[in-house]
Amino acid sequence: MGLQMCWQTFWHLYIQYQLYWLQETPDSRLLLAISALMLMTQRVSSLSLDLQEGTVTSPFQNSSQDLSVLIPFLSYSLNFPALLGGPLCSFNTFVWSVRQMSVTPPLGSYLRRLTSKILQVLVLVWIKYPLKELLKSFTFRVNSPCVCQNIIWIWILSLLLKMNYYAHWKVSECVNNAAGIGFHGFSHSGKKSWDGLSDGSPWVTEALSRPSAFARQWNRTTAVWLRRMVFKRSNRSPLFMTFLFSAWWHGLHPGQILGFIIWAVTVQGDYKIHHFLHPMLTSKWRKWLYVCLNWAFTQLTISCVVVCVELQSLESVKLLWSSYIAVLPLLSVLIIIIL
């Protein structure tokens, strides 16, 4: 695992060398290869944890076995649809899905569901166009006297960036389902369910009113992997260690480091303020007010995270700190200090 992360980090640093030192645009094929390498790191480390925890039997326990026992492990690690864009599934889930394909041809059971997911992709892509028009209608001005203008501009920009992620994850889900991976048993009506391999629903994720809940739902399979890989294995500051490892895995760009630090601080602040205010939410109107205010706070703080992480460079950091929206991460820091 350490060797895999070092190899991945070498290429991430090479990309930064091209961007910031040589002022060159990296080759798109190299970026695609690094993306596949990141997803392979997930799968290799997940399989390594399975072997350590004993949920998967090592192929080398019996010395008399031939090399054919390695085929399932290589198939899992090099599964082409997953390396295109995820999502991550466990080794046992992958093997079970492959065996299910050999028993029952999956085409008839998931065709309707696949069509529904493709329609969702089209809706997500369509939503990007009005967001682009809204973005053009607002002008971002450094140190603008209008408090709301820059905040709304950054929020709309983050929504546009998030739509790219949601559409990508839904396409990846469709590709994996088309390959027969993602079967999740049967629904109450007796129909086969193909929602077993998903990075989350955009409609559910955007409706969440707590930053901590958003962190668990956003890129869900990666969030589960990070929790298993770092959070449960860290003795000191597991929350901050998890987000710092995520910044390392994503590429260590300046914007990414700041973005994940903001996210960690926001989640920690959310835990503290929720623990402090929860006993006071005795009436229905207080609960609704808390949910509404917390939803707005979640949307705006996640906007800071998304803009920093996605734009990557120091320019995104300057963009953030030239707006009043930068007060929100500082508010989370203040909550942590006081509470």
N, C-alpha and C positions, 0 to 999 in steps of 0.2 A: 504493500500500500504506500509506504514512504517513497519507494522508488518511482511508483506511478505518479504521485503528486509532484515529485521533483522534476520529472520529465514534462509533466503538464505545465508546471511553473516556468520552466525554461522557455517554452513556446509562448506563454503569456508575456514574459518579460521581453522576448524578441519582438512581439507585436508592439509593445510599448516603445521599444527602441526605434522601430520603424515610424511610429506615429509622432513621438515627441522629439526625437533626436534627428532623424533623417527627414522628418516632415513628409513622409510617403504614406499613401493609402495601401494597407495590406491587401494581398491577393485574396479574392473571395474564396478561392479553393482552400487556401490555408486557414481561413476563418472557419470554413465548414469542417475541415479536418480537426481543428482544435475543439470545435463543438462536439464532434463525435468522440474525441479523446476524453472530454469532460464526462460525457455520458458513460463511456467505458469505465472511467474511474469509479463512478457510482456503482456499476454492476460488479466490478471486481471486488470492491470493498464490501458490498452487500453480501456477496458470496463468501468472502473471507470471514465475515461475522457469523454467517450461517454455519460454517465449518467449525469456528471456535465455540459456538453455543451448542453444537451437536444436533442442530435441526436438519443438517445435511451430512450424509456419510462421506468421508473422504475416499476418493478412488484409489488411494495408495495404501489403504489398510491391509488389503490382501495382496501380497507380492505375486501371487500366481495369476492375477487378472491381467488381461492384455490391454493394449492402448485404446481399444474401442470404448472403454469405460469413460474416457475423457471427452467423447463426442458430445454428451449433454452439456458439459461444462463449457466447452468451446462454443457450442450453439447458443448458449445463454449469453456468454460474454460478447459474442460477435453477431448477435441477432440484428439484422440489417434494419428492420422498421424501428426498433428501439434506438439505434444509433443515429437515426435521422432526426430524432427530436424527443425521445422518451415516449411515454412515462416509464418510471422505474417499477419493476415488479420483482418479487422474490424468485429465487431459483425454483422452489417447489411449485409456485404458481405457474411459472413458465412450463415446467415439465408436465404438470397436470393439464394445462391448456393444449399442449401438443398431443397428449394422449387422448384428450376429448375429440380432437380433430380426426384422429384415426378411427374413432368409434362412430361418430355421427358427422356427416358433412354439414358444416356450419352455415352454408349459404342461405338456406331457406329460413333459418331462425333469426339471423341478424340483418337481413336485407332491409326490412322496414326501419329498424333502429338506425342502421347506417345512413339511410336516406334522411332521417330526422336530424342526425348529427351534421350531415352535409348542409342542410338548410340552416342550422344554427351557425355554421361557419359563414355562410353567405350573409346572414343577418349581422354578424360581428364585423364583417368586412364593410358592409353598407353603412354601419354606424360611424365608421371612420370618416366618411365624406362630410356629413354635417359637422362633425367635430373639427375637421380641417377648416371649414368655412367659418366656424365660430372663432377659431384661433386667429384667422386672418382679420376678423372684425375687431379684435382687441390688439392694441399695440403695447408691447412690453417696454416700459421706460424705467431706466435706472433712477432710483430715488424719486419715484413719482409721488406727487403730493396726494394722489388718490390711493387710499389704503386698499380698497377692494380690487382695483383694476389688475395689478400684478398678481395678486392672489388667485383671482379667477383665471388669469392667463396660464399660470403654472398648473392649476387644477385641471383645466381643459387639456393642456399638453400631457399631463400624466394619464388622463383618461384615454387619450389617443395612443399613447405608448402601451397602456394596459390592454387595449383592444388587440394590438399586434400579438401580445402574449396569449391572450385567450383564444384567438383564432388559430395560432400555431399549435397550442395544446389540443384543441379540438380536432385539428387535422391529424395530429399524431395519434390521437385516440382512434380516429377513423381508420388510419393505416394499420394500426395494431389489430383492430377488430376485423379488418379485411383479411389479415393474416391468421385469424382464428384465435387471437390472444385477447383476453379481457372478459371471458365468460364468467358470470357471477352467480350461477345457480338459477333458480326459478322464482318468479314473482308470485304474489298471492293468487293471481289469476291463472297460474300454471304456465305462463310464457317465459321463455328464456330471457335472462337479463344479461346485457353486455356492458354494464357499468362498473365492472370490477377493476378497470385500469383507467383511472382518470386523474387529472391534475386539478380537478375542482370545477364547479359550475360558476361562470361569471356572474350570474344573477344572484346566486347565494353569497358569493364572496363580496360583491359590492354592497350588499345589504347589511353586512356585519357592522356592529356598532362598537366593537372593541379592537384596538390594535393587536392585542394578543391573539384573539380569535382570527383576525385577518392573517396573521403570520402563520397560523396552523393550516389555513385553507389555501393560501396563495402557493401555487406550485406544490400541491399537496404531497405528491410522492417524494419530492426532494425534501420537503419539510420533515416527513417521517424519517427519511434517510439521515438527515442532519441530527434529528433528535436521537436516533439510535446510535449514530456514529460518534457524536461528540457530547451531546447534552447528558445522556445517561452514563457516560464514561468519564466525565470531568468532575474532579473533587472540589475545585475552586471556581467560583463564578461561572457555572455551566452555561447560563444564558449568554453572557458576553463572549465566552469561548466559542459557542455555537455560531454566533453571528460573525465573529472574526474568522473562523474557519470557512464560513460561507463566502466571505470576501476573498479569502485566499483561493478557494476553489473557482470563483468566478473570474479571477484574473488580476486582482490587486491594483486596479486602476485607482487614481486618487478619488474620483467620484464614487467608485464602488466602496472604498474603505470608509469614506464619510457617510455614505448612504446606509451601510449596515451598522455603523456605530449609532447613527440616529435611530435606526429601527430598534436596536437593542435597548437604548435609553428609553424610547417610547414604550416598549413592551414592559420594561421594568417599572416605569412610572404608572402604566395602566394597572398593573397588579396592586401597587400601593394605593392609588386613589380609589380603586374599586373596593379594596378591603376597608378603606377609611369611610367611604360614603355609603356602602351597602346597608349598614344598620339604620341609616337615616331615611332610606327609601321605603317609608311606611305606607304611603298613599299611592293611588294609581297615577295621579297627575305628576307626582314627583318621579315616578319610575319612567313615565313617558318623556318628561323633560330631560331626565338623565340620559335616556337612550338617544334622543334627538341630538342633544349637544355632543354626546360622545361619538355619534355617527359622523357629525360634521368634523369633529376633531380627528377622528380616524381617517377620513377622506383626505384632509389637508396634510396631516403628517405623513401618510403613505405617499402623497403627491411629492413631498420632499424626497422621500426615499427613492421612488421610481425615477424621478428626474435625475438625481445624482447618479444612481446605479446605471441607468440606461445611457446617459450622455457621457459618462465615464471620466471626462477630462476635468481639468481645473476650471474650465469655463462654466461647467454646470455648478460648481461650488460658488463661483462668483455670481451666477444667475440667482442662486438660492439666497445668498446672504445680502443681495441688493434689494430683496423684497421683504415685506413685513411678515411673510409666511415663516421666516426664519425664527420668529418669536416662539412658535409652537414647540420645536425641539428644545429650546431653552426653557420653556415652561415645564417640560417633562423632567429636565435636569433639576429644576427648582423643587418639583414635587418629590423627587428622590431624596434631595437634601433635607427637606422639611419633615417628610413623613418617614 
